[in-house]
Amino acid sequence: MKRVLLALVLVLAMFSTTIASAAPATPAGEYWEDLKAMYEEWSAMEGESDMKITITVPEEEPMVFDVNIKSIGNMEDMSASMEMTITTEDPELQIPAIHMMTVGSDIYLNTEIVKFLADKMEMGDMVQIEEEYVMLKGGEGVPEVNKQYLIDILEFVEEMELDFEFDMTKEGNTYTLNIDSDQLIDLFDAYMLFSLENSAQLMELSGQEMEMELTEEEIQEALEMYEEVFAPMLETAREAIKGSYYNQVTTITDEAYDEEAELYVTTPMGEILVEMVSTTERIEEYSMELPESVKVYTQEDLTNILIGSMGLPQEGGNLAAMIDVDQDMYMIITETEVIEGEVDITLTQEGLSYMSVKDAVEIFGIQMEPSDELMHIRELDNHGYDIKWNEQLRMIEVYVEMPEPALEMPMEETAE
């Protein structure tokens, strides 16, 4: 979750960078100072946005989505509430209203939209929720998300230098910005290079610590690889999106931030047009009331759900465990958690995998006399399990045919 949160903030900050590195006396420099002042001085805000998204694919009727967003938030602790409605003429895509609340790095979503998304991902059977809301809780290492955190992100991208100037003009309190397709690619390129050069600071902003700080030589090697491998791809993308653009007209006062924007992306595969009108007003204060009927999911819970949805053997069954033959690790999968442990795996030249009978008894509860004698892991087929080899993950998948995984909690020393 923290990577998603940081990515969203950085995407917004990247577009703000269109004016962050401009000279103070230019319209872009003045816009940047007005924007920072808004984040620093406003204590709360309330706004509404209307968007029209048109997706056009060759030889198909355009898909049109009308989106209305009403939001209100506290800028001090970054708590906010948002109501979003999405309408389309497609009868097979009726999206329920979305109510989202954020408190720091915790995200609340109404259960109706969570079930809708789960059904679309063919995971509806795994999401049995009676509560009215689902809370996605930030885990350890997630940075404290507040006004200062947002300002730190903005100051981070403010250091980025661009080799070109954007077309921005100012008339009174109104700023007009026009970005063409070449500049969209140039902006992305500058952002990627800046992130590589400042990887340690970026990791710190995300709440993560690098296991080993990169040396200047290693950073240069990464930059050279980027230039050799990815830079040519950008030139291909430059030609592919030729004709795309982003236009923005913004009016900033001490009490309001109004904006009209249009993003058009054209590619050989299709076109996307996003038209947006938004109004944001400064308010004195806002205190959010959190729902009482809440089902909490941690990052670990989400990982367990995703692992549980990896797929089932054709004859049916539940994924009960996975064995990493390269790392000598196993994972027991239950409804509520994933229990990890170490196990000695012996691989033969023919690619066969073996473990001791003692480990098989402790981990899988099979009815055998514990011993150090090795047994072929596929022999678990004779004890109520179904063994599958996942070539992509290089893991052995262990399935059971019962509704619930039949594995007991392993001994304490193996569960650590």
Order of alpha helices (4+ residues) and beta strands (2+ residues): alpha-alpha-beta-beta-beta-beta-beta-alpha-beta-alpha-beta-beta-alpha-alpha-alpha-alpha-beta-beta-beta-beta-alpha-beta-beta-beta-beta-beta-alpha-beta-beta-beta-alpha
